Amino acid sequence: MSTASVSTHILDTSIGRPAQGVPVALSARGSAEWTALGASATDADGRCKDLPALPPGTTHVRLRFETEAYLSAHRDEAAFFPEVTVTFTVAPGEHYHVPLLLNPFGYSVYRGS
């Protein structure tokens, strides 16, 4: 059975546009501790198209979005959320698209398609 795969994108809901240049880190956990797999940054469409594959046996995934620089650059004050961390479970053979809907004072995530 193949491993799970992960993709993501960020939409800045305060301006109705993709959030470009946000660093994203991917980590995975099987039965042991968390392992950093790699990092990327969102492109002009707010997407990370080069996240690494998950290793066999992965059961939990963590996406860490480093939002501080992006939010601070689009506001006159410091970011309220310097980072957003999303942890979720995965099953072999499934694809998980996890969008982040971000604004200066709130965020939400969901499993997309």
C-alpha positions as CSV (number, residue, x, y, z in Angstrom):
1,M,0.0,0.0,0.0
2,S,1.3,3.5,-0.8
3,T,2.0,6.1,1.7
4,A,-0.2,9.2,2.3
5,S,0.6,12.5,0.6
6,V,0.1,16.1,1.8
7,S,-0.4,19.4,0.0
8,T,-1.4,22.8,1.3
9,H,-2.1,26.4,0.3
10,I,-2.8,29.6,2.2
11,L,-5.5,32.2,1.5
12,D,-5.3,35.6,3.2
13,T,-9.0,36.1,3.8
14,S,-8.5,39.7,4.9
15,I,-7.6,40.6,1.3
16,G,-9.1,37.7,-0.6
17,R,-5.8,36.7,-2.1
18,P,-3.2,33.9,-1.8
19,A,-0.5,34.5,0.8
20,Q,2.8,34.4,-1.0
21,G,6.2,33.7,0.6
22,V,5.0,32.0,3.8
23,P,7.5,29.3,5.0
24,V,5.9,25.9,5.7
25,A,7.6,23.0,7.5
26,L,6.5,19.4,7.3
27,S,7.1,16.8,10.0
28,A,5.8,13.3,10.4
29,R,5.4,10.7,13.1
30,G,4.9,7.0,12.9
31,S,5.2,5.0,16.1
32,A,8.2,7.1,17.4
33,E,9.1,10.7,17.7
34,W,8.5,13.6,15.2
35,T,10.8,13.7,12.2
36,A,11.3,16.9,10.2
37,L,10.9,16.0,6.6
38,G,11.5,19.3,4.8
39,A,10.3,22.8,4.3
40,S,9.0,25.0,1.5
41,A,7.4,28.4,1.0
42,T,4.1,29.4,-0.6
43,D,4.3,30.5,-4.2
44,A,2.3,33.4,-5.9
45,D,-0.8,31.2,-5.8
46,G,-0.3,30.5,-2.1
47,R,0.6,26.9,-2.7
48,C,3.5,24.7,-1.6
49,K,4.1,22.4,-4.6
50,D,7.3,20.8,-3.4
51,L,6.6,19.2,0.0
52,P,8.4,15.9,0.4
53,A,6.8,12.5,0.4
54,L,5.8,11.0,3.7
55,P,7.8,8.0,4.8
56,P,6.1,4.6,5.1
57,G,4.4,4.1,8.5
58,T,3.5,7.7,9.0
59,T,0.4,8.1,11.1
60,H,0.5,11.7,12.1
61,V,1.6,14.8,10.2
62,R,2.4,18.3,11.3
63,L,2.4,21.4,9.1
64,R,4.0,24.5,10.7
65,F,3.2,27.8,8.9
66,E,5.6,30.6,9.9
67,T,3.1,33.5,9.5
68,E,4.8,36.3,11.5
69,A,6.8,37.9,8.7
70,Y,3.9,37.7,6.2
71,L,1.3,39.2,8.6
72,S,3.7,41.9,9.9
73,A,4.5,43.0,6.4
74,H,0.8,43.5,5.6
75,R,-0.1,45.4,8.8
76,D,1.2,48.3,10.9
77,E,1.6,46.2,14.0
78,A,3.1,42.9,15.1
79,A,1.5,39.7,14.0
80,F,-0.9,38.2,16.6
81,F,-0.2,34.7,15.3
82,P,3.5,34.3,14.7
83,E,3.0,30.7,13.6
84,V,0.1,28.3,13.0
85,T,0.7,24.6,13.7
86,V,-1.7,22.0,12.4
87,T,-1.4,18.3,13.4
88,F,-3.6,15.6,11.8
89,T,-3.8,11.9,11.3
90,V,-3.2,10.2,7.9
91,A,-3.9,6.8,6.4
92,P,-1.8,5.0,3.8
93,G,-2.8,5.7,0.2
94,E,-4.9,8.8,1.0
95,H,-4.1,12.4,-0.1
96,Y,-4.6,15.2,2.4
97,H,-4.9,18.7,1.2
98,V,-5.0,21.0,4.2
99,P,-5.7,24.7,3.3
100,L,-5.0,27.5,5.8
101,L,-7.5,30.4,5.7
102,L,-5.5,33.2,7.4
103,N,-6.4,36.7,8.6
104,P,-4.6,39.0,11.1
105,F,-6.7,37.8,14.1
106,G,-7.9,34.4,13.2
107,Y,-7.4,31.3,11.1
108,S,-9.1,28.1,10.1
109,V,-8.1,24.9,8.4
110,Y,-9.9,22.0,6.8
111,R,-9.3,18.9,4.8
112,G,-9.8,19.8,1.2
113,S,-9.6,17.8,-1.9
